[in-house]
Amino acid sequence: MLFLVALAPRLYVASAWSGEPVWDGHYYHFGAERIAAGFGYSEDVMVNGAAVSHPWCHYPVGYSAFLAPFYKLFSGLLGIPAVLIGPLLNALLGATTAVLVFRIGTRFLSLNRARVAGAITALHPGLILYTGLTMTELLASFLIILILYVGTKFGGWRGAVLAGVLVGLGTLVRPPILLCAVLLAVVVGGALRERALKTGVVVALAVLTVLPWSFRNCRVMDGCAFVSTNGGWNLAIGALTETGRFRALSGEDGCPVVTGQVQQDRCWAKLGRETIADDPLAWLKKMPAKLQHTYNHESFPVAYMAEARPKIWPESRQQAGRQLLTGFHRGLLVLVALAAIRWPHPIRAEMRHWIPATLWLLGVVIFAAQSGGSFDSPMFWLVVLAPLFSLLRLPGLYPAGGIEQYLWLCLLTTSMTHAVFFGDDRYHLVVSPCLCLLAAATLRRPRASAPAQPSRPALE
């Protein structure tokens, strides 16, 4: 039932509102078409008046490679427009993600709270609207949740092997997913040595899964690249941006003459490092703005659809859409922030048990009250600080279990990534299912019979 509830609105968005892929989506779509046509991940360049296939890897290959076989089957053989295939796949991914969220929720929440987590994911307006975009975020968010599900459901070394392969595939979609290999250490059971070995297996298999693509890049590009050649580009943007958001770079910024994508990326990486080293304080001062753009609002799906289908997205609808998505997202952030505490029992708790919970609740109220409807608000601090608060061993509050630690650390690593590079609200959608799970855990009370630390689902 949950799958169908999640699928229905996503199918509507995919069929009625999707359009020609724009912005980054254009390149993912183009790459998938090239792979499906047998040309590999490449583009045509003119050499002596003739078109010659030229390999490229500026964007990670994973999403285009995921789309390509479906393009070949449904578009090439059955005649379904290729621009519809990505959104339809997104609908299936989104509905499956909601089910996985529920299943994971049953492993550390009550059944009713797990149902709430699944329902929030299924009816999340931003995730629903994102279905119509040919972008990587929904596949990436699905993989982050699937990695956690596999890591907690399957036992022993089988779970480690499956998780490692999934982390590798996720890295080809979105390179920061490689960090999930390390984050899984918090849900791995057993003694320290066993945990270290299993985590090492996950990391090794993840890297081995990516290496064939890395060898391809070394062979056909102008140098070696682990996954893609946009890491240095993004670092330079993060060092040079005035707003904290993306800005297009040009040769005038410092790399005027390059002969290939790898050389260009290395040039941008060098420029980024040098800019940061010249004035590290200025770079650090940009971080709050980057995180504001990442967490304070949710408008990218509306802007993308308005660009792709301007006739059905007049300004009035755009404004209403931005308000709906942002309002829901900010409410979710408040619930997530409150999930960082275990509310003490009103009778049995000692005074010292109330102090950390009360102080954090007061902080949440202050952040939320100051946000209003403005962009320049402290709202982003809720999702930045909550993971840190949740990991503290405060009196009267038992530590979060393994699954919760994985979710909090996903948020923490996302914040760290975009504080270093640059921010945009589409990047928080990658961890929105994590937000939904944590929101369902809001203001729980420790059970009187509960142990000091709840049992962990484990790779055991």
N, C-alpha and C positions, 0 to 999 in steps of 0.2 A: 504493500500500500504506500509506504513512504517513497519508494522508487517512482511510483506513478504520480504521486502528488508533486514530487520534484520535477518529473519529466514533462508534465503537461504545459506549464508556463514556459519552460525552456524550448519546447518544440514550437510553441507559438512565436516566440521571439526569433527563433532560427528561420522559420518559414515566412514570417510577415515583415520583419524589421531588418534582417541582414541585407547587405549589399556588397558592392565591389570592395575588396579589401583595400584599405588605405594605410598611410604612414608605414610603420614597421610591418603591419599585416600584409602589405603589398609584396614585400620581399620574402616573407614566409610562404605566401601563396605562390609566388614566382618560383622559389626554390623547389616546392613540392611538384609543380608542373614540370620542371626540368628533370627531376628525378624520375617522375612517372613516365616521361617520354624517353627515358634511357640515356639522357645526357649527363647524369650525375649532378652533383651540387656545383653548378657552374652558370656562366652567362656567356653570351656571344660578344666577341669583340671583332672589330673590323681590321683585317690585316691584308694589305695590298688589294683593298676593295672587296675582299671576301670575308664572310662571317666565320669566325673560328671559335670553337668552344673553349672557354677559359675557366679553370677551376677557381672557386672562391670559398672563403669560410669566415667572412666578417661576422655573420650572425651564427649562433650555435645551430648545428644541423638537425638536432633532435626533433623539433616540431615539424619541419618540412619533411623529414624522413618518416615521421608518424603519419602525416597526411598522404604521402605519395602513393602507397598501395591502394588506398581508398579512392584517390583520384583516378588511378588506372582502372580500377574495377568499376566504380559507379559512374564516372564521367566518361572514360575512354570506351568502355564496353556497353554501358547501359544508357549513356546519353544524359545523365543528370548533370545540371550545371555545376561546374567545379566550385563556384563561389558559395554554393549551398552546403557542400560536403563538410567543410570545417565547422560551421555552426551546428549542423546536425550531430556531428561527433561530439562537439562541446556539450550538447544537450544530454547525451548519454553519459559523458564523463561527469557532468554536474550531478545528475541523478544518482550515479553510482557513488560519488563522493558523499552524498547525504547518507546513503546506507552505511558506508564505511564509518562515517562519523558516529552514527548510532551504535554500530557494533563496537567500536573503540570505547564509546561512552559506557557501555555495559560493563566494561572491565575495570572502571575506577569510579563510576557514579552509580546512584540508584537507577532502577529501570525507568522511573518517570523522568529523572533528569537526563538520562540517555535519550529518551524520546524527545525531550525539549531540544537537546543539541541537534538531533537529526532534523527536527522541524525547522529550527532557525536556519540551518544550512539549506534545507529544501526551499524555504520561502525568502531567503536573503535577496532583496531586490537587486543589489549590485551584482551578485553572482548570476542571477537570472538574466539580467540585461547583458552581461558580459558574454553570454552564449552567442550573441550575434557577431562577435568579433573574431577575426582570424588572427589570434594572438596566442602567445605561449602560456599565459598565466593560469588558465584553467587546467591545462595538462600538468603544469608544474605543481599546482596545489593538489591535484589528484594523486600525483606520485608521492608527494610529501606525506599525505595521509596513508597511502597504500604501503609505503615503507614502514610506517609505524604499525599498521595493522599486521603486516607479515612478521615484523620483528617481535610482536607480542603474542601472536597466535601459534606460530609453528615452533616446535621445540628444538633444542639442541643446535647442532651444526647445520641442520637443514634450514632453520630459520636464518642463521647467519649467512649462508650461501645465497638464499633467495633475496635477502635484504641487500647484500653486497651488489648483486647484479642489478637490482632495481635502482640503487643509488647511482651506479654507473650509467644506466639509461637516463636517469633524471639529470645527471650532470651534462649529458649531451643536449638536453632541453634547456637547462638553466644551470650554468656552472656552480653557483653557490650551493646547489643541492648536495654537492660533494661533502659539505659540512655535516649532512645528516649521518654520514658514516661514523663520525665521531660522536654525534649526539646520541646515537643508539646505545652508547656505553651506559647511559643512565637507565635503560630498561633491560640490560643484559643481567641475568641473575648469576649467582655463584660467587666463589671467592675472587679476590682481586686478580689473581693470576689467570683464572678462567675468563673473567670479564675482559682482561687485556687481550688474551688470545682471540676471543671471539670478535672483539672490536677490530683487532688487526686483520682478521680474515675479511670482515666487511670492507675495510679500507682497501685491502689488497685486491679483492674481487672488483670493487668499484673502479679502481685504476685500470685493472686489466680489461675491463669492459670498454673503457674509453680508448685504450692504447691503439687498437686497429685504426680508429679514426685519426689519431695523432700521427701514426705512421703514414697514413694517406697524405696528410698535410705536409709532412716532411718530404714526401716523394714528389708531390705535384705542385706545391706552392714554392714561394721564393725563400722559404725557411720553415722551421718547425713551429707548430702551434698546437698546444694540448687539445683545445676544443675549438676556439674561435679567435678572431683577431680584433675583438672590440674591447678587450680588457684595458689596454693602454689608452685607447680612445676615451673610455669611460673615466679612467683615472685623471686624464688631462681635463676633461669636462668638469669633474669634481673640483679640480684645483683652480680652474679659470672662471667657473660660473660666478656671476654676480648675484644671482637670485636663489641659488640652491637647486635649480631645475636644469633640465637639459638645455644646452646651447650647441648649435652646430659649429664645428671647428672648420677653419680654412687654413690654407697655406700661410696666410699672414700671421696666424697664431704661433707658428714656429716650425712647421714641417713642410716647407714649400716644394721640395724635390724628393720624391720617393719613386721606387721602381716596382713595388709590389705590396700586397696587403700586409704581409708579415713585417717587412721593413717599415711600413707606415705605422703599424701598431707599436713597434719597438720605439720608433721616434716619438710617438705620443706618450708612451710610458715614461721615456726618459724626460720629456718635457714636464710631465706631471710630477715626477719625483723631484726634479730640480725646482719647480715652482713651490712645492711644499717645503722643501729644504730651505729655500730662500726666506720664506716667511711662514713658519709653521703655525704661529699664533693666528694669522689671518685665515689660514685653512681651517683651524679649529673653530674659529668664530662663525664659519659658514655652516657648521654642522646643525645647529638648531633650525636654520632655514630649510636645510635639506630634509630634516625629519618632519618639519611642518608640512612640506609638500607631500611627504610620504603618508602621513597619518591624519592630518587635520580635516581632510575632505575626501569625497568620493565623486568624481565628475568625469573621469576619463571615458567610461563607457558611453556617456551621453555625447561627449565631444566627438568621439570616433563615429558614432552612428549618424550624428548630424553632418559630419564630413562625407560619409558614404551615401546617405539618403537625405539630403537637405530639404527636399520637398515635404517629407513626412515629419520633419523635426524643426518646426518654426521656433523662434526664440522663446515664445511662451512655454512650449512643451519642454524645451531644453532647461529653462529655469526651474520648472516644476520637477523635472527629473533630477536635476542636481540637488534640489532641496530634499527630495525624498531619499535619495541615496545617502547624502551626507548626514541627514538626521538619523537614519537607521544606523549608519556606521558609528556615529558618535555615541548613540545610546548603547551600542554593543561595546564600545571602549569602556564606558562607565561600568558595565556589568563585568567585563574582563578584569578591570582594576580591582573590583570588589572580590573577585575570585582569588586574589592573592592572600586573603586572610581566611582563617577558620573562626567563625564567630563563636565566642565563648558561651558556655551554657549559662543562662541567666541566674541559676541558683548555685550550682556546684563550683563555678569558676572563682578563683581568687582574684583579687584586685590586679595583681601583676599580669594576669592573663588578659585583662581588658585593655591595658595600656597600648600595646602595639596595634591591636585591631582598631581602637578608637582614634589613634593618631593617623593611621592610614586612611580610615574613613573620612576624617576631617580633611585630609589632603585631597582626596577624591572629590569631595563636595566643593572645595575651593577651586580646583582645576576646572570642574564641570561648570560652576557658576560663572567663572571668568570667560568661558569660551563663547557664550552667546551664539551669534551667527557669523562671527568674524573669522577670517582666515588666520590672522595673526593672534592666536590664542595659545595658552599653555596646554591645550588638549593633548598634544602629542606626548607630553611627559607621562601621561597615564600608562601608555603602552611601553614607553621606554623604561620607566622605573619599576613597574609592577613585576617584571621577571626578577629583578634584583631583590625586591622585597620578599618575593615568594621563596627565594632560595635561602633566606636568613633563618637561622634556628632561634626563633624568639620564644620566650617563656610562654607556655600554655598553647603554643601553636605547633603541632607536629609537622615535620617537613612534608612537602609534596611527594607523592609517589613517583615512580619512574615515568609513567605516561605523562603526568603533569609536567615533570621536569623537561621532558622532550618538547612539549608544547611551548613552555616558557622559553626554553633555549632557542627554539625556532624563531620566536619573536625577537629575542635578544640578538641573534645573529643577523636577522633581517635589518634591525636598527643599525647594527655596526656596519653592515655592508653599505647601506645607503648614506650613512654619515660619512663614510670614506669617499664614495663616488658621488652620486647626486640623487635627488628624490623626485618621485612622482607618485600620485595616488594609486596608479595601477599596480605598483609593487606591493602594496599591502594586501591586495586581493589574493596574492599567492598564499598568504597565511590566514586568510579569512575563515577557512574551515577550522583552523586551530583556535581562532577567536570564538567561533561558535561553540566549540567544546568547552572552552574555559568559561564562557558566559553562562553555560548551564551549571557550572560549579559554584556560582555566586553565593556567598554568605552561607556556606554549609557549616553545620556544627559538628564537632567531633562526637562520635557516639560514645556513650559511657563505657561500653564494653570493648571499644576499639583499642588495638595495641598502640604503643607509642608511635610506631611508624606503620602505615598500612602496608599490607602485603603487596608485592609488585608482580605484575605479569612479567614473565621472564623468558629469555631464550635458554631454557634449561632442559 
